[in-house]
Amino acid sequence: MPDKMLVCKDCGAEFAFTEGEQAFYKEKGFENEPVRCPDCRRARKNARRQQ
C-alpha cells in the first residue's frame, strides 16, 4: 500500500495518508479514510476537550 495524498476538508491542505496509518485503520476496522489533516484533527480534538 503506497502513501495516499488526501485533501483536508477543513483547511484544504494536502496531506499524506501513510502506509502505516492505512494499516492501522484497516486493523481497527475503520472503513473511511481520514478527511482532516493531522493539524486539523488535533485542533478539533482539543476544541472538543475544552467544551
Backbone as XML, in Angstrom:
<?xml version="1.0"?>
<chain id="A" units="angstrom">
  <residue number="1" name="MET">
    <atom name="N" x="0.839" y="-1.193" z="0.000"/>
    <atom name="CA" x="0.000" y="0.000" z="0.000"/>
    <atom name="C" x="0.880" y="1.251" z="0.000"/>
  </residue>
  <residue number="2" name="PRO">
    <atom name="N" x="0.925" y="1.960" z="-1.084"/>
    <atom name="CA" x="1.701" y="3.209" z="-1.090"/>
    <atom name="C" x="0.964" y="4.314" z="-0.337"/>
  </residue>
  <residue number="3" name="ASP">
    <atom name="N" x="1.721" y="5.339" z="0.074"/>
    <atom name="CA" x="1.093" y="6.502" z="0.712"/>
    <atom name="C" x="0.063" y="7.100" z="-0.242"/>
  </residue>
  <residue number="4" name="LYS">
    <atom name="N" x="-1.022" y="7.618" z="0.328"/>
    <atom name="CA" x="-2.078" y="8.257" z="-0.459"/>
    <atom name="C" x="-2.111" y="9.728" z="-0.095"/>
  </residue>
  <residue number="5" name="MET">
    <atom name="N" x="-2.241" y="10.574" z="-1.087"/>
    <atom name="CA" x="-2.368" y="12.002" z="-0.828"/>
    <atom name="C" x="-3.856" y="12.339" z="-0.766"/>
  </residue>
  <residue number="6" name="LEU">
    <atom name="N" x="-4.268" y="12.961" z="0.342"/>
    <atom name="CA" x="-5.654" y="13.354" z="0.554"/>
    <atom name="C" x="-5.718" y="14.857" z="0.790"/>
  </residue>
  <residue number="7" name="VAL">
    <atom name="N" x="-6.904" y="15.434" z="0.672"/>
    <atom name="CA" x="-7.096" y="16.873" z="0.886"/>
    <atom name="C" x="-7.980" y="17.068" z="2.112"/>
  </residue>
  <residue number="8" name="CYS">
    <atom name="N" x="-7.524" y="17.897" z="3.041"/>
    <atom name="CA" x="-8.250" y="18.182" z="4.274"/>
    <atom name="C" x="-9.538" y="18.934" z="3.968"/>
  </residue>
  <residue number="9" name="LYS">
    <atom name="N" x="-10.643" y="18.486" z="4.576"/>
    <atom name="CA" x="-11.930" y="19.145" z="4.314"/>
    <atom name="C" x="-12.066" y="20.466" z="5.073"/>
  </residue>
  <residue number="10" name="ASP">
    <atom name="N" x="-11.227" y="20.690" z="6.082"/>
    <atom name="CA" x="-11.301" y="21.936" z="6.848"/>
    <atom name="C" x="-10.418" y="23.036" z="6.255"/>
  </residue>
  <residue number="11" name="CYS">
    <atom name="N" x="-9.137" y="22.733" z="6.044"/>
    <atom name="CA" x="-8.211" y="23.780" z="5.601"/>
    <atom name="C" x="-7.808" y="23.660" z="4.133"/>
  </residue>
  <residue number="12" name="GLY">
    <atom name="N" x="-8.130" y="22.547" z="3.494"/>
    <atom name="CA" x="-7.813" y="22.373" z="2.081"/>
    <atom name="C" x="-6.385" y="21.950" z="1.794"/>
  </residue>
  <residue number="13" name="ALA">
    <atom name="N" x="-5.595" y="21.725" z="2.841"/>
    <atom name="CA" x="-4.204" y="21.316" z="2.651"/>
    <atom name="C" x="-4.135" y="19.853" z="2.225"/>
  </residue>
  <residue number="14" name="GLU">
    <atom name="N" x="-3.132" y="19.543" z="1.420"/>
    <atom name="CA" x="-2.908" y="18.165" z="1.016"/>
    <atom name="C" x="-2.058" y="17.500" z="2.097"/>
  </residue>
  <residue number="15" name="PHE">
    <atom name="N" x="-2.403" y="16.268" z="2.451"/>
    <atom name="CA" x="-1.626" y="15.542" z="3.451"/>
    <atom name="C" x="-1.511" y="14.078" z="3.056"/>
  </residue>
  <residue number="16" name="ALA">
    <atom name="N" x="-0.474" y="13.417" z="3.568"/>
    <atom name="CA" x="-0.226" y="12.015" z="3.239"/>
    <atom name="C" x="-0.949" y="11.102" z="4.222"/>
  </residue>
  <residue number="17" name="PHE">
    <atom name="N" x="-1.664" y="10.142" z="3.689"/>
    <atom name="CA" x="-2.258" y="9.053" z="4.468"/>
    <atom name="C" x="-1.265" y="7.915" z="4.298"/>
  </residue>
  <residue number="18" name="THR">
    <atom name="N" x="-0.353" y="7.797" z="5.261"/>
    <atom name="CA" x="0.791" y="6.906" z="5.112"/>
    <atom name="C" x="0.400" y="5.434" z="5.132"/>
  </residue>
  <residue number="19" name="GLU">
    <atom name="N" x="1.332" y="4.630" z="4.677"/>
    <atom name="CA" x="1.145" y="3.181" z="4.663"/>
    <atom name="C" x="0.840" y="2.672" z="6.072"/>
  </residue>
  <residue number="20" name="GLY">
    <atom name="N" x="1.564" y="3.188" z="7.063"/>
    <atom name="CA" x="1.352" y="2.784" z="8.454"/>
    <atom name="C" x="-0.026" y="3.169" z="8.964"/>
  </residue>
  <residue number="21" name="GLU">
    <atom name="N" x="-0.474" y="4.373" z="8.629"/>
    <atom name="CA" x="-1.817" y="4.808" z="9.036"/>
    <atom name="C" x="-2.884" y="3.960" z="8.359"/>
  </residue>
  <residue number="22" name="GLN">
    <atom name="N" x="-2.671" y="3.632" z="7.079"/>
    <atom name="CA" x="-3.629" y="2.798" z="6.359"/>
    <atom name="C" x="-3.745" y="1.429" z="7.025"/>
  </residue>
  <residue number="23" name="ALA">
    <atom name="N" x="-2.607" y="0.857" z="7.434"/>
    <atom name="CA" x="-2.612" y="-0.442" z="8.108"/>
    <atom name="C" x="-3.342" y="-0.337" z="9.446"/>
  </residue>
  <residue number="24" name="PHE">
    <atom name="N" x="-3.115" y="0.748" z="10.187"/>
    <atom name="CA" x="-3.785" y="0.968" z="11.469"/>
    <atom name="C" x="-5.298" y="1.055" z="11.277"/>
  </residue>
  <residue number="25" name="TYR">
    <atom name="N" x="-5.738" y="1.837" z="10.296"/>
    <atom name="CA" x="-7.179" y="1.984" z="10.021"/>
    <atom name="C" x="-7.790" y="0.629" z="9.678"/>
  </residue>
  <residue number="26" name="LYS">
    <atom name="N" x="-7.077" y="-0.146" z="8.852"/>
    <atom name="CA" x="-7.582" y="-1.462" z="8.443"/>
    <atom name="C" x="-7.672" y="-2.392" z="9.650"/>
  </residue>
  <residue number="27" name="GLU">
    <atom name="N" x="-6.647" y="-2.374" z="10.496"/>
    <atom name="CA" x="-6.607" y="-3.221" z="11.693"/>
    <atom name="C" x="-7.756" y="-2.893" z="12.645"/>
  </residue>
  <residue number="28" name="LYS">
    <atom name="N" x="-8.081" y="-1.610" z="12.759"/>
    <atom name="CA" x="-9.160" y="-1.173" z="13.652"/>
    <atom name="C" x="-10.545" y="-1.342" z="13.023"/>
  </residue>
  <residue number="29" name="GLY">
    <atom name="N" x="-10.585" y="-1.692" z="11.741"/>
    <atom name="CA" x="-11.862" y="-1.892" z="11.072"/>
    <atom name="C" x="-12.511" y="-0.610" z="10.580"/>
  </residue>
  <residue number="30" name="PHE">
    <atom name="N" x="-11.727" y="0.482" z="10.535"/>
    <atom name="CA" x="-12.261" y="1.745" z="10.022"/>
    <atom name="C" x="-12.426" y="1.623" z="8.509"/>
  </residue>
  <residue number="31" name="GLU">
    <atom name="N" x="-13.592" y="1.976" z="8.004"/>
    <atom name="CA" x="-13.842" y="1.858" z="6.569"/>
    <atom name="C" x="-13.587" y="3.158" z="5.818"/>
  </residue>
  <residue number="32" name="ASN">
    <atom name="N" x="-13.634" y="4.287" z="6.509"/>
    <atom name="CA" x="-13.431" y="5.588" z="5.863"/>
    <atom name="C" x="-11.998" y="6.068" z="6.042"/>
  </residue>
  <residue number="33" name="GLU">
    <atom name="N" x="-11.514" y="6.781" z="5.056"/>
    <atom name="CA" x="-10.200" y="7.412" z="5.161"/>
    <atom name="C" x="-10.361" y="8.695" z="5.966"/>
  </residue>
  <residue number="34" name="PRO">
    <atom name="N" x="-9.270" y="9.205" z="6.554"/>
    <atom name="CA" x="-9.383" y="10.473" z="7.282"/>
    <atom name="C" x="-9.749" y="11.608" z="6.328"/>
  </residue>
  <residue number="35" name="VAL">
    <atom name="N" x="-10.526" y="12.557" z="6.822"/>
    <atom name="CA" x="-10.936" y="13.691" z="5.985"/>
    <atom name="C" x="-10.263" y="14.986" z="6.431"/>
  </residue>
  <residue number="36" name="ARG">
    <atom name="N" x="-9.556" y="14.945" z="7.566"/>
    <atom name="CA" x="-8.840" y="16.121" z="8.072"/>
    <atom name="C" x="-7.352" y="15.805" z="8.191"/>
  </residue>
  <residue number="37" name="CYS">
    <atom name="N" x="-6.529" y="16.819" z="7.960"/>
    <atom name="CA" x="-5.086" y="16.663" z="8.112"/>
    <atom name="C" x="-4.764" y="16.505" z="9.601"/>
  </residue>
  <residue number="38" name="PRO">
    <atom name="N" x="-3.578" y="16.007" z="9.927"/>
    <atom name="CA" x="-3.229" y="15.820" z="11.346"/>
    <atom name="C" x="-3.375" y="17.087" z="12.187"/>
  </residue>
  <residue number="39" name="ASP">
    <atom name="N" x="-3.012" y="18.257" z="11.642"/>
    <atom name="CA" x="-3.137" y="19.506" z="12.404"/>
    <atom name="C" x="-4.595" y="19.819" z="12.714"/>
  </residue>
  <residue number="40" name="CYS">
    <atom name="N" x="-5.477" y="19.662" z="11.729"/>
    <atom name="CA" x="-6.905" y="19.942" z="11.948"/>
    <atom name="C" x="-7.532" y="18.898" z="12.868"/>
  </residue>
  <residue number="41" name="ARG">
    <atom name="N" x="-7.092" y="17.645" z="12.759"/>
    <atom name="CA" x="-7.598" y="16.603" z="13.673"/>
    <atom name="C" x="-7.238" y="16.953" z="15.108"/>
  </residue>
  <residue number="42" name="ARG">
    <atom name="N" x="-5.991" y="17.377" z="15.305"/>
    <atom name="CA" x="-5.516" y="17.743" z="16.644"/>
    <atom name="C" x="-6.297" y="18.942" z="17.181"/>
  </residue>
  <residue number="43" name="ALA">
    <atom name="N" x="-6.485" y="19.964" z="16.345"/>
    <atom name="CA" x="-7.211" y="21.171" z="16.759"/>
    <atom name="C" x="-8.659" y="20.831" z="17.110"/>
  </residue>
  <residue number="44" name="ARG">
    <atom name="N" x="-9.286" y="19.985" z="16.318"/>
    <atom name="CA" x="-10.679" y="19.595" z="16.565"/>
    <atom name="C" x="-10.793" y="18.816" z="17.876"/>
  </residue>
  <residue number="45" name="LYS">
    <atom name="N" x="-9.838" y="17.921" z="18.107"/>
    <atom name="CA" x="-9.831" y="17.123" z="19.340"/>
    <atom name="C" x="-9.660" y="18.030" z="20.561"/>
  </residue>
  <residue number="46" name="ASN">
    <atom name="N" x="-8.743" y="18.990" z="20.470"/>
    <atom name="CA" x="-8.522" y="19.921" z="21.581"/>
    <atom name="C" x="-9.745" y="20.793" z="21.832"/>
  </residue>
  <residue number="47" name="ALA">
    <atom name="N" x="-10.406" y="21.227" z="20.772"/>
    <atom name="CA" x="-11.605" y="22.064" z="20.915"/>
    <atom name="C" x="-12.721" y="21.288" z="21.612"/>
  </residue>
  <residue number="48" name="ARG">
    <atom name="N" x="-12.857" y="20.012" z="21.288"/>
    <atom name="CA" x="-13.901" y="19.195" z="21.930"/>
    <atom name="C" x="-13.593" y="18.974" z="23.407"/>
  </residue>
  <residue number="49" name="ARG">
    <atom name="N" x="-12.308" y="18.834" z="23.727"/>
    <atom name="CA" x="-11.912" y="18.618" z="25.131"/>
    <atom name="C" x="-12.254" y="19.817" z="26.004"/>
  </residue>
  <residue number="50" name="GLN">
    <atom name="N" x="-12.192" y="21.015" z="25.430"/>
    <atom name="CA" x="-12.399" y="22.230" z="26.208"/>
    <atom name="C" x="-13.865" y="22.585" z="26.395"/>
  </residue>
  <residue number="51" name="GLN">
    <atom name="N" x="-14.757" y="21.831" z="25.812"/>
    <atom name="CA" x="-16.194" y="22.107" z="25.972"/>
    <atom name="C" x="-16.732" y="21.425" z="27.198"/>
  </residue>
</chain>
